[in-house]
Amino acid sequence: MKFQVNRDVFSEAVSFAVKLLPQRTTLPILSGVLIETIDTGLKLSSFDYEVSAQTEIAADIEEPGKILVSGRLLADIASRLPNAPVQFSTVEGRITVNCGSATFTLLSMPVEEYPTLPQISEQTGLLPADAFATAVSQVAVAASRDDVTPVITGVQLEVSNNSLTLVATDRYRVAVREIEWDSGDVANTETLTALVPARTLQEIGKTFGHSGTISVAITSTDDRELIAFRADRKTVTSLLIKGNFPPVKRLFPETVDNYAVINTAELIEAVRRVSLVLEREAALRFTFTIDGVTLEAIGSEQAQASETIDAHLNGSDTVVSLKPAFLLDGLGAVHSEFVRISFTKTENPNKPGPVLITSQSSKDQPGADNYKYLLQPNLLLR
């Protein structure tokens, strides 16, 4: 095998291929990147049985072939090569990389032991890349990081006719965002669902965020369900999480009459300041009145803090206790100047219902981005 390739193009392709590989793998062969010649140049692939990445780039091919090489080592080398064309050649199990005055010799891994890459079905639909990347960043923060319950470590994608809904929860909060979905000529008579690992989906969102349009395919073959995302000659596939995602969307109320509208940046800064004195896992007390919202951190005997900022209250005075980290995740996902915090009720008058966080384009006008974040308050300490 022998080829020459542009340094920057090659470095970006290797970086993409290894990005989704786990830091440690039980099978060393799965840490490799497969490089093979195709009619248009090169195809680089990685696969660890759960996630795969493939990308195609242009290259000058002198001798066709296929090699498997340590992915992270190759990515490190490619990112530090001098500004010159990169030349690859293989001789008896060794790979020589020449670039300018630099030469590297790498050991080739056994290609025949590498697993077969997933086969992808026809396209299921199309997504606007920028909206998808934004939606993933807004929703994935609410997914659980506890692998004991795998089903809530994912983001549930629900497809119906012309919309895609992303949902995530960790039992303490729920995030939902709806974006446009183009199913082409195929009408979806029933809702398609795909439960994708949140970490994988976050990387996919970052990778394809500026790609214009993303093609999506949901495939079910031989007891293996996977989803594939394609754009810009790049493809990422992921196995879906098995199990039934909890029906958390029904927790959202249709309307809430008791709410406060606050400047988003002011509230974020106040939460960060007042929570400085809190011990870990402690909550902030929020008192909403006609005069504004007062944040209080009881903290320890050594330190307490409070601050009052402007808020426009609609309805009765309300007191809730919220964990600052969870609240900041929701506020950070509201991409609008103002935020609406709505107070739901429960049958028990002594137990506050979840607070609903949505965007607000102005003091009087709700946002139009279909983003909702439901946060369970802590019990108030009397």
C-alpha positions as CSV (number, residue, x, y, z in Angstrom):
1,M,0.0,0.0,0.0
2,K,1.3,3.4,-0.9
3,F,-0.4,6.8,-1.0
4,Q,0.1,10.6,-0.5
5,V,-2.4,12.8,1.3
6,N,-2.7,16.4,2.5
7,R,-1.5,16.7,6.1
8,D,-4.4,18.8,7.4
9,V,-7.1,16.7,5.7
10,F,-5.5,13.5,7.0
11,S,-5.1,14.8,10.5
12,E,-8.7,15.9,10.7
13,A,-9.9,12.5,9.4
14,V,-7.9,10.5,11.9
15,S,-9.0,12.8,14.7
16,F,-12.7,12.2,13.7
17,A,-12.1,8.4,13.5
18,V,-10.7,8.0,17.0
19,K,-12.9,10.6,18.8
20,L,-15.6,8.1,19.7
21,L,-13.2,5.2,20.6
22,P,-13.1,4.4,24.4
23,Q,-9.9,5.4,26.2
24,R,-9.4,1.8,27.3
25,T,-10.6,-1.3,25.5
26,T,-10.5,-5.0,26.4
27,L,-9.5,-5.9,22.9
28,P,-6.4,-4.0,21.6
29,I,-7.5,-4.6,18.0
30,L,-10.5,-2.3,18.6
31,S,-8.2,0.6,19.3
32,G,-7.1,0.6,15.7
33,V,-8.0,2.8,12.8
34,L,-8.6,0.9,9.5
35,I,-7.3,2.8,6.4
36,E,-8.3,1.4,3.0
37,T,-8.0,2.7,-0.5
38,I,-11.2,3.4,-2.5
39,D,-11.9,4.9,-5.9
40,T,-12.0,8.5,-4.6
41,G,-9.0,8.2,-2.2
42,L,-9.1,6.8,1.3
43,K,-11.6,5.6,3.8
44,L,-10.8,5.7,7.5
45,S,-12.9,3.7,10.0
46,S,-13.0,2.8,13.7
47,F,-15.4,0.4,15.5
48,D,-15.6,-0.9,19.0
49,Y,-18.8,-3.0,18.5
50,E,-21.0,-0.2,20.0
51,V,-20.0,2.9,18.0
52,S,-18.4,3.2,14.6
53,A,-17.0,6.2,12.7
54,Q,-16.2,6.3,8.9
55,T,-14.9,9.2,6.8
56,E,-13.7,9.5,3.2
57,I,-10.9,11.8,2.0
58,A,-9.1,12.5,-1.2
59,A,-5.6,11.1,-1.7
60,D,-3.1,10.2,-4.4
61,I,-3.0,6.3,-4.5
62,E,0.1,4.6,-5.9
63,E,-0.6,1.1,-4.6
64,P,-4.0,0.1,-3.3
65,G,-4.4,-1.8,0.0
66,K,-5.7,-1.9,3.5
67,I,-3.9,-1.3,6.9
68,L,-4.8,-1.2,10.5
69,V,-2.8,1.0,12.9
70,S,-3.1,2.2,16.5
71,G,-5.7,5.0,16.3
72,R,-4.6,7.4,19.1
73,L,-0.9,7.1,18.3
74,L,-1.6,7.9,14.6
75,A,-3.9,10.9,15.7
76,D,-1.1,12.2,17.9
77,I,1.5,11.9,15.1
78,A,-0.8,13.4,12.4
79,S,-1.5,16.4,14.6
80,R,2.2,17.2,15.0
81,L,3.5,16.6,11.5
82,P,5.2,19.5,9.7
83,N,3.4,21.4,7.0
84,A,4.0,19.1,4.0
85,P,2.3,16.3,2.1
86,V,2.1,13.0,4.1
87,Q,3.4,9.8,2.4
88,F,2.5,6.4,3.6
89,S,4.1,3.1,2.5
90,T,3.9,-0.5,3.9
91,V,6.6,-3.1,3.9
92,E,6.2,-6.5,5.6
93,G,3.9,-5.5,8.4
94,R,5.5,-2.1,9.0
95,I,4.1,1.3,8.1
96,T,6.4,4.2,7.2
97,V,5.1,7.7,7.4
98,N,7.1,10.5,5.8
99,C,6.3,14.1,6.1
100,G,8.9,16.8,5.4
101,S,11.9,16.0,7.4
102,A,10.0,13.7,9.8
103,T,9.8,9.9,9.5
104,F,7.8,7.5,11.6
105,T,7.7,3.7,11.5
106,L,4.7,2.0,13.0
107,L,3.7,-1.6,13.5
108,S,0.7,-2.7,11.5
109,M,-2.1,-4.5,13.3
110,P,-3.7,-7.7,11.8
111,V,-6.4,-6.5,9.5
112,E,-8.0,-9.9,9.2
113,E,-8.9,-9.8,12.9
114,Y,-10.8,-6.5,12.7
115,P,-14.6,-6.8,13.0
116,T,-16.9,-6.2,10.1
117,L,-18.3,-2.6,10.2
118,P,-22.1,-2.2,10.6
119,Q,-24.3,-2.2,7.5
120,I,-26.6,0.8,7.3
121,S,-30.1,0.8,5.8
122,E,-31.7,3.5,3.7
123,Q,-32.2,7.0,5.0
124,T,-35.0,7.4,7.5
125,G,-35.0,11.2,7.5
126,L,-33.1,14.5,7.4
127,L,-32.3,17.0,10.2
128,P,-31.0,20.6,10.2
129,A,-27.5,20.2,11.6
130,D,-27.4,23.4,13.7
131,A,-30.8,22.9,15.3
132,F,-29.9,19.2,16.1
133,A,-26.5,20.2,17.7
134,T,-28.3,22.8,19.8
135,A,-31.0,20.5,20.8
136,V,-28.6,17.8,21.9
137,S,-26.6,20.2,24.0
138,Q,-29.8,21.4,25.7
139,V,-31.2,18.0,26.4
140,A,-28.2,15.7,27.1
141,V,-27.3,17.4,30.3
142,A,-30.3,15.9,31.9
143,A,-29.4,12.3,31.1
144,S,-28.2,10.1,34.0
145,R,-24.5,9.4,34.4
146,D,-25.2,6.4,36.6
147,D,-24.6,3.2,34.5
148,V,-26.6,1.1,37.1
149,T,-29.7,2.1,35.1
150,P,-28.6,2.2,31.5
151,V,-32.0,3.2,30.1
152,I,-31.8,6.7,31.5
153,T,-28.2,7.3,30.4
154,G,-29.5,7.8,26.9
155,V,-31.4,10.4,25.0
156,Q,-34.7,9.2,23.6
157,L,-35.3,10.3,20.0
158,E,-39.0,10.3,19.0
159,V,-39.8,10.8,15.3
160,S,-43.2,11.6,14.0
161,N,-44.1,13.0,10.5
162,N,-42.3,16.4,10.5
163,S,-40.8,16.7,14.0
164,L,-38.1,15.0,16.1
165,T,-38.4,15.2,19.9
166,L,-35.3,14.7,22.2
167,V,-36.0,13.6,25.8
168,A,-33.6,12.9,28.7
169,T,-34.0,12.4,32.4
170,D,-32.0,11.3,35.5
171,R,-35.1,11.1,37.7
172,Y,-34.5,14.5,39.3
173,R,-35.1,16.5,36.1
174,V,-36.4,16.1,32.5
175,A,-35.3,18.0,29.4
176,V,-37.3,18.0,26.2
177,R,-36.7,19.8,22.9
178,E,-38.5,19.5,19.6
179,I,-37.0,20.3,16.1
180,E,-37.9,19.9,12.5
181,W,-37.6,16.5,10.8
182,D,-37.9,15.8,7.1
183,S,-39.0,12.2,6.4
184,G,-39.0,12.8,2.6
185,D,-41.7,10.9,0.7
186,V,-42.1,8.3,3.5
187,A,-45.0,9.2,5.8
188,N,-44.5,7.9,9.3
189,T,-47.8,6.4,10.4
190,E,-46.3,5.5,13.8
191,T,-43.8,7.1,16.1
192,L,-40.2,5.9,15.6
193,T,-38.0,5.8,18.7
194,A,-34.3,5.4,19.2
195,L,-32.6,5.5,22.6
196,V,-29.0,6.7,22.0
197,P,-26.2,6.9,24.6
198,A,-26.0,10.5,25.7
199,R,-22.2,10.7,25.5
200,T,-22.2,9.4,22.0
201,L,-25.0,11.8,20.9
202,Q,-23.1,14.8,22.4
203,E,-20.1,13.9,20.2
204,I,-22.3,13.5,17.2
205,G,-23.9,16.9,17.8
206,K,-20.5,18.6,18.0
207,T,-19.1,16.7,15.0
208,F,-22.0,17.5,12.6
209,G,-23.1,20.8,14.1
210,H,-21.9,22.8,11.0
211,S,-22.8,20.3,8.3
212,G,-26.0,21.9,6.9
213,T,-28.1,18.8,6.8
214,I,-27.7,15.4,8.6
215,S,-29.1,12.2,7.1
216,V,-30.4,9.7,9.7
217,A,-31.0,6.0,9.4
218,I,-32.5,3.8,12.1
219,T,-31.8,0.1,11.4
220,S,-32.8,-3.2,13.0
221,T,-30.9,-6.3,11.9
222,D,-30.2,-9.6,13.6
223,D,-31.2,-8.4,17.1
224,R,-29.0,-5.4,16.7
225,E,-30.7,-2.0,16.6
226,L,-28.6,1.0,15.6
227,I,-28.8,4.5,14.4
228,A,-26.6,6.2,11.8
229,F,-25.8,9.8,11.2
230,R,-24.2,11.0,7.9
231,A,-23.0,14.3,6.6
232,D,-19.9,15.7,4.7
233,R,-18.6,12.2,3.8
234,K,-18.6,11.2,7.4
235,T,-20.8,8.5,9.1
236,V,-21.3,7.6,12.8
237,T,-23.3,4.7,13.9
238,S,-24.3,3.8,17.5
239,L,-26.0,0.7,19.0
240,L,-29.2,1.7,20.7
241,I,-29.8,1.1,24.4
242,K,-32.3,-1.7,25.0
243,G,-35.2,-1.1,27.4
244,N,-38.3,1.0,27.8
245,F,-37.6,4.7,28.4
246,P,-39.9,6.1,31.2
247,P,-42.9,8.1,30.0
248,V,-41.6,11.3,31.4
249,K,-43.2,13.7,28.9
250,R,-46.5,13.2,30.6
251,L,-45.1,15.0,33.6
252,F,-45.2,18.3,31.8
253,P,-48.3,20.4,32.5
254,E,-50.3,21.9,29.7
255,T,-50.4,25.4,31.3
256,V,-49.1,26.9,34.5
257,D,-50.6,30.2,35.7
258,N,-48.1,30.9,38.5
259,Y,-44.7,31.9,37.1
260,A,-41.8,34.4,37.2
261,V,-39.9,36.0,34.4
262,I,-36.3,36.8,35.1
263,N,-33.3,38.0,33.1
264,T,-31.4,34.8,32.4
265,A,-27.8,36.2,32.8
266,E,-28.7,38.0,36.0
267,L,-30.1,34.8,37.5
268,I,-27.2,32.7,36.5
269,E,-24.7,35.1,38.0
270,A,-26.7,35.4,41.3
271,V,-27.0,31.6,41.6
272,R,-23.2,31.2,41.1
273,R,-22.4,33.9,43.7
274,V,-24.8,32.8,46.4
275,S,-24.0,29.1,46.1
276,L,-20.3,29.7,46.8
277,V,-21.0,29.2,50.5
278,L,-23.1,26.0,50.1
279,E,-21.8,22.7,51.1
280,R,-21.8,20.0,48.4
281,E,-25.3,18.7,47.4
282,A,-27.0,21.5,49.4
283,A,-29.8,23.5,47.8
284,L,-30.6,27.2,47.4
285,R,-33.9,28.7,48.7
286,F,-35.7,30.9,46.2
287,T,-38.4,33.2,47.4
288,F,-40.5,34.7,44.6
289,T,-42.6,37.8,45.5
290,I,-43.9,40.9,43.8
291,D,-40.6,42.7,44.7
292,G,-38.4,40.1,43.0
293,V,-36.7,36.8,43.8
294,T,-34.4,36.4,46.8
295,L,-31.8,33.7,46.8
296,E,-30.6,32.3,50.2
297,A,-27.8,29.9,51.0
298,I,-27.8,28.8,54.6
299,G,-24.4,27.1,54.1
300,S,-22.5,26.3,57.3
301,E,-22.0,28.1,60.5
302,Q,-19.0,29.9,59.0
303,A,-20.8,31.4,55.9
304,Q,-24.3,32.4,54.6
305,A,-25.3,34.4,51.6
306,S,-28.4,36.1,50.1
307,E,-29.2,38.2,47.1
308,T,-32.3,39.8,45.6
309,I,-32.7,40.4,41.8
310,D,-35.6,41.7,39.7
311,A,-38.3,39.3,38.7
312,H,-41.8,39.7,37.2
313,L,-44.2,37.5,39.1
314,N,-47.5,36.3,37.8
315,G,-49.6,34.7,40.5
316,S,-49.0,34.1,44.2
317,D,-45.7,34.3,46.2
318,T,-43.8,31.1,46.0
319,V,-40.9,29.5,47.9
320,V,-38.9,26.6,46.4
321,S,-35.6,25.0,47.2
322,L,-33.4,24.0,44.2
323,K,-30.0,22.4,43.6
324,P,-27.8,25.1,42.0
325,A,-26.0,22.7,39.6
326,F,-29.2,21.3,38.2
327,L,-30.7,24.8,37.9
328,L,-27.7,26.1,36.1
329,D,-27.8,23.3,33.6
330,G,-31.4,24.3,32.7
331,L,-30.6,28.0,32.6
332,G,-27.5,27.5,30.5
333,A,-29.7,25.6,27.9
334,V,-32.2,28.5,27.7
335,H,-30.8,30.5,24.8
336,S,-32.8,33.6,25.4
337,E,-32.5,36.9,27.3
338,F,-35.2,36.1,29.7
339,V,-36.3,32.8,31.4
340,R,-39.7,31.8,32.6
341,I,-39.8,29.7,35.8
342,S,-43.3,28.2,36.3
343,F,-44.5,26.6,39.6
344,T,-46.5,23.5,39.3
345,K,-48.8,22.2,42.1
346,T,-49.2,18.8,43.8
347,E,-52.1,17.4,45.7
348,N,-50.1,17.9,48.9
349,P,-50.1,21.6,49.7
350,N,-46.9,21.2,51.8
351,K,-45.0,19.6,48.9
352,P,-44.1,21.9,46.0
353,G,-44.4,20.5,42.5
354,P,-41.6,20.6,39.9
355,V,-40.5,23.9,38.5
356,L,-40.8,24.3,34.7
357,I,-38.0,26.3,33.0
358,T,-38.7,27.6,29.4
359,S,-37.3,30.4,27.3
360,Q,-38.8,33.8,27.2
361,S,-37.9,36.2,24.3
362,S,-39.0,39.3,26.3
363,K,-40.7,40.0,29.6
364,D,-44.1,39.5,28.1
365,Q,-43.4,37.1,25.2
366,P,-42.7,33.3,25.6
367,G,-39.8,31.8,23.6
368,A,-40.5,29.8,20.5
369,D,-37.8,27.1,20.6
370,N,-39.9,24.3,22.1
371,Y,-37.4,23.7,24.9
372,K,-38.7,22.6,28.3
373,Y,-36.8,21.7,31.5
374,L,-38.6,20.2,34.5
375,L,-36.7,20.2,37.8
376,Q,-37.8,18.5,41.0
377,P,-37.3,20.8,44.0
378,N,-35.9,19.7,47.3
379,L,-38.1,19.6,50.4
380,L,-37.9,23.0,52.2
381,L,-36.0,22.9,55.5
382,R,-38.1,24.8,58.0
